[in-house]
Amino acid sequence: MISAKDVASYREHGYLVVPGVLDAATVDALRRELDAILEGARAVTTHTDVYDLEPSHRPDAPRVRRVKTPHKYFDGFKRLYRDPKLVSILQALLGPGVRLHGSKLNLKAPHYGSPVEWHQDWAFYPHTNDDVLAVGVMLNDATSDNGPLMVVPGSHRGPIFDHHADGYFCGAVDPAAVKGEIAKAVPLTGRAGSMSFHHVRLLHGSAQNVSTLPRALLLYRYAAAD
């Protein structure tokens, strides 16, 4: 699925977008499964082991921000993380031994989908080496307006920034502290079925969805087996 040049680009810049990993039929099946998951949110009024809700969520107007660990609960997402095409890309980037260590499905509905603060994944789950990455499976087209993932190229080779506020871990970097880095950020856009790959130390975030288009991004976290 990727070339030696792609691997070298990932090493240098800390990210890679691979178009067309999933065909239209697979994407449609995952969307149908997601629709059923979101319909189930009508039965909840607060966060659960499956759902993180938007502040404006109501059972009669369900608004879900995140589906937690979908690979544990839903068959389509359990099958996908072992997809041979995906695994072949992971092996090119991480080596022959690869393990999954988490998943989530971030949702941004039209006009109100919430932003994600600037952060580095390393702050949440440091390892003994940094052969760790996240895969973003685009279940909708990711455009410049619907809150795509924004990354700072090359930031994975720089420092780990402070993710604390007033002495407490808050899971985000003060934007004022990384103003210069944010100015270099680029969006990871692509058609549905494309996948992005970003290094665990890469500085990234995303804006609110201000478009009329939904943005569902399925994220799998993988590490080299060592």
DRENLO-36856 format. One record per residue (C-alpha): residue in one letter; y, z, x. Coordinates in nm, 3 decimals. Example, Ala and Ser with C-alpha at 12.3 -4.5 7.8 and 13.67 -1.06 7.14 Angstrom:
2
<"A",<-0.450,0.780,1.230>>,
<"S",<-0.106,0.714,1.367>>,
! end
This chain:
226
<"M",<0.000,0.000,0.000>>,
<"I",<0.242,0.056,0.292>>,
<"S",<0.289,-0.089,0.640>>,
<"A",<0.338,0.065,0.984>>,
<"K",<0.708,-0.020,0.944>>,
<"D",<0.719,0.184,0.621>>,
<"V",<0.560,0.480,0.797>>,
<"A",<0.814,0.454,1.081>>,
<"S",<1.099,0.445,0.828>>,
<"Y",<0.963,0.757,0.658>>,
<"R",<0.945,0.936,0.994>>,
<"E",<1.305,0.840,1.075>>,
<"H",<1.474,0.883,0.738>>,
<"G",<1.250,1.138,0.566>>,
<"Y",<1.182,0.937,0.252>>,
<"L",<1.018,0.621,0.124>>,
<"V",<1.014,0.437,-0.211>>,
<"V",<0.705,0.230,-0.287>>,
<"P",<0.742,-0.004,-0.587>>,
<"G",<0.465,-0.092,-0.828>>,
<"V",<0.206,0.169,-0.734>>,
<"L",<0.107,0.209,-1.100>>,
<"D",<0.059,-0.078,-1.341>>,
<"A",<0.223,-0.095,-1.683>>,
<"A",<-0.092,0.014,-1.871>>,
<"T",<-0.125,0.330,-1.662>>,
<"V",<0.243,0.415,-1.707>>,
<"D",<0.217,0.361,-2.084>>,
<"A",<-0.086,0.592,-2.106>>,
<"L",<0.095,0.865,-1.912>>,
<"R",<0.401,0.830,-2.136>>,
<"R",<0.186,0.867,-2.447>>,
<"E",<0.032,1.182,-2.303>>,
<"L",<0.380,1.310,-2.219>>,
<"D",<0.497,1.242,-2.577>>,
<"A",<0.214,1.461,-2.707>>,
<"I",<0.303,1.735,-2.458>>,
<"L",<0.667,1.730,-2.568>>,
<"E",<0.566,1.738,-2.934>>,
<"G",<0.381,2.061,-2.854>>,
<"A",<0.712,2.220,-2.752>>,
<"R",<0.801,2.246,-3.120>>,
<"A",<0.568,2.547,-3.132>>,
<"V",<0.753,2.747,-2.866>>,
<"T",<1.085,2.928,-2.863>>,
<"T",<1.101,3.042,-2.501>>,
<"H",<0.967,2.948,-2.158>>,
<"T",<0.587,2.951,-2.126>>,
<"D",<0.325,2.879,-1.860>>,
<"V",<0.362,2.511,-1.953>>,
<"Y",<0.724,2.462,-2.060>>,
<"D",<1.065,2.527,-1.906>>,
<"L",<1.315,2.468,-2.185>>,
<"E",<1.672,2.343,-2.188>>,
<"P",<1.926,2.603,-2.311>>,
<"S",<1.983,2.391,-2.624>>,
<"H",<1.612,2.380,-2.718>>,
<"R",<1.518,2.445,-3.081>>,
<"P",<1.175,2.407,-3.242>>,
<"D",<1.319,2.147,-3.481>>,
<"A",<1.490,1.967,-3.189>>,
<"P",<1.269,2.031,-2.884>>,
<"R",<1.434,1.992,-2.546>>,
<"V",<1.212,2.041,-2.242>>,
<"R",<1.349,2.055,-1.887>>,
<"R",<1.017,2.083,-1.702>>,
<"V",<0.643,2.077,-1.765>>,
<"K",<0.483,2.318,-1.518>>,
<"T",<0.171,2.226,-1.316>>,
<"P",<0.070,1.940,-1.551>>,
<"H",<-0.234,1.862,-1.334>>,
<"K",<-0.387,2.192,-1.447>>,
<"Y",<-0.354,2.129,-1.820>>,
<"F",<-0.349,1.756,-1.895>>,
<"D",<-0.619,1.503,-1.809>>,
<"G",<-0.402,1.204,-1.724>>,
<"F",<-0.199,1.398,-1.471>>,
<"K",<-0.514,1.555,-1.329>>,
<"R",<-0.666,1.212,-1.269>>,
<"L",<-0.351,1.064,-1.121>>,
<"Y",<-0.317,1.297,-0.824>>,
<"R",<-0.648,1.157,-0.691>>,
<"D",<-0.557,0.792,-0.755>>,
<"P",<-0.690,0.585,-0.460>>,
<"K",<-0.365,0.392,-0.411>>,
<"L",<-0.164,0.714,-0.400>>,
<"V",<-0.414,0.879,-0.165>>,
<"S",<-0.402,0.581,0.071>>,
<"I",<-0.024,0.619,0.105>>,
<"L",<-0.056,0.993,0.161>>,
<"Q",<-0.314,0.939,0.435>>,
<"A",<-0.083,0.694,0.610>>,
<"L",<0.198,0.952,0.606>>,
<"L",<0.006,1.280,0.654>>,
<"G",<-0.327,1.188,0.814>>,
<"P",<-0.681,1.157,0.675>>,
<"G",<-0.708,1.512,0.538>>,
<"V",<-0.472,1.576,0.243>>,
<"R",<-0.454,1.860,-0.008>>,
<"L",<-0.258,1.908,-0.330>>,
<"H",<-0.071,2.235,-0.362>>,
<"G",<0.135,2.194,-0.677>>,
<"S",<0.291,1.974,-0.943>>,
<"K",<0.568,1.966,-1.199>>,
<"L",<0.719,1.714,-1.436>>,
<"N",<1.100,1.715,-1.444>>,
<"L",<1.260,1.567,-1.754>>,
<"K",<1.615,1.447,-1.809>>,
<"A",<1.682,1.338,-2.163>>,
<"P",<1.972,1.100,-2.233>>,
<"H",<2.320,1.255,-2.210>>,
<"Y",<2.214,1.614,-2.143>>,
<"G",<1.933,1.621,-1.885>>,
<"S",<2.022,1.900,-1.643>>,
<"P",<2.114,1.847,-1.277>>,
<"V",<1.913,1.995,-0.989>>,
<"E",<2.106,2.179,-0.717>>,
<"W",<2.095,2.068,-0.352>>,
<"H",<1.798,2.222,-0.173>>,
<"Q",<1.513,2.173,0.073>>,
<"D",<1.159,2.226,-0.052>>,
<"W",<1.073,2.403,0.275>>,
<"A",<1.274,2.704,0.155>>,
<"F",<1.028,2.751,-0.133>>,
<"Y",<0.697,2.706,0.050>>,
<"P",<0.719,2.710,0.432>>,
<"H",<0.401,2.616,0.618>>,
<"T",<0.280,2.644,0.976>>,
<"N",<0.382,2.280,1.028>>,
<"D",<0.597,2.042,0.830>>,
<"D",<0.341,1.773,0.745>>,
<"V",<0.427,1.840,0.381>>,
<"L",<0.588,1.609,0.126>>,
<"A",<0.659,1.557,-0.242>>,
<"V",<0.569,1.247,-0.439>>,
<"G",<0.797,1.142,-0.724>>,
<"V",<0.612,0.931,-0.982>>,
<"M",<0.869,0.740,-1.189>>,
<"L",<0.750,0.740,-1.549>>,
<"N",<1.076,0.575,-1.655>>,
<"D",<1.304,0.339,-1.467>>,
<"A",<1.518,0.551,-1.233>>,
<"T",<1.873,0.412,-1.231>>,
<"S",<2.197,0.522,-1.070>>,
<"D",<2.311,0.675,-1.402>>,
<"N",<2.012,0.866,-1.539>>,
<"G",<1.999,1.140,-1.277>>,
<"P",<1.780,0.991,-1.003>>,
<"L",<1.667,1.193,-0.704>>,
<"M",<1.941,1.192,-0.436>>,
<"V",<1.841,1.244,-0.072>>,
<"V",<2.026,1.282,0.257>>,
<"P",<1.861,1.046,0.508>>,
<"G",<1.755,1.211,0.832>>,
<"S",<1.828,1.565,0.714>>,
<"H",<1.459,1.654,0.759>>,
<"R",<1.522,1.648,1.135>>,
<"G",<1.813,1.892,1.108>>,
<"P",<1.850,2.261,1.024>>,
<"I",<1.708,2.455,0.732>>,
<"F",<2.013,2.554,0.528>>,
<"D",<2.071,2.894,0.370>>,
<"H",<1.929,2.915,0.016>>,
<"H",<2.070,3.261,-0.061>>,
<"A",<2.369,3.391,-0.259>>,
<"D",<2.495,3.745,-0.208>>,
<"G",<2.180,3.827,-0.014>>,
<"Y",<1.938,3.701,-0.282>>,
<"F",<1.724,3.389,-0.272>>,
<"C",<1.869,3.149,-0.529>>,
<"G",<1.677,2.833,-0.441>>,
<"A",<1.988,2.624,-0.373>>,
<"V",<2.233,2.547,-0.095>>,
<"D",<2.606,2.610,-0.141>>,
<"P",<2.748,2.255,-0.179>>,
<"A",<3.053,2.354,0.027>>,
<"A",<2.822,2.426,0.322>>,
<"V",<2.670,2.076,0.315>>,
<"K",<2.969,1.871,0.204>>,
<"G",<2.933,1.627,0.493>>,
<"E",<2.562,1.582,0.429>>,
<"I",<2.611,1.523,0.056>>,
<"A",<2.856,1.243,0.135>>,
<"K",<2.567,1.056,0.300>>,
<"A",<2.324,1.095,0.007>>,
<"V",<2.148,0.791,-0.140>>,
<"P",<1.973,0.755,-0.478>>,
<"L",<1.599,0.686,-0.500>>,
<"T",<1.586,0.428,-0.778>>,
<"G",<1.305,0.205,-0.896>>,
<"R",<1.113,0.064,-1.188>>,
<"A",<0.865,0.277,-1.381>>,
<"G",<0.539,0.293,-1.186>>,
<"S",<0.717,0.320,-0.851>>,
<"M",<0.676,0.631,-0.637>>,
<"S",<0.907,0.807,-0.395>>,
<"F",<0.789,1.021,-0.104>>,
<"H",<1.021,1.279,0.054>>,
<"H",<0.969,1.516,0.346>>,
<"V",<0.955,1.890,0.277>>,
<"R",<1.266,1.951,0.491>>,
<"L",<1.477,1.672,0.340>>,
<"L",<1.798,1.786,0.168>>,
<"H",<1.800,1.656,-0.190>>,
<"G",<1.919,1.715,-0.545>>,
<"S",<2.007,1.520,-0.858>>,
<"A",<2.291,1.486,-1.108>>,
<"Q",<2.297,1.520,-1.484>>,
<"N",<2.167,1.228,-1.686>>,
<"V",<2.482,1.065,-1.825>>,
<"S",<2.307,0.749,-1.949>>,
<"T",<2.134,0.648,-2.271>>,
<"L",<1.801,0.627,-2.083>>,
<"P",<1.543,0.905,-2.036>>,
<"R",<1.428,1.001,-1.688>>,
<"A",<1.086,1.158,-1.644>>,
<"L",<0.987,1.226,-1.282>>,
<"L",<0.639,1.361,-1.213>>,
<"L",<0.630,1.549,-0.881>>,
<"Y",<0.315,1.623,-0.683>>,
<"R",<0.331,1.835,-0.367>>,
<"Y",<0.088,1.751,-0.088>>,
<"A",<0.024,1.878,0.265>>,
<"A",<-0.191,1.775,0.558>>,
<"A",<-0.516,1.968,0.535>>,
<"D",<-0.439,2.163,0.853>>,
! end
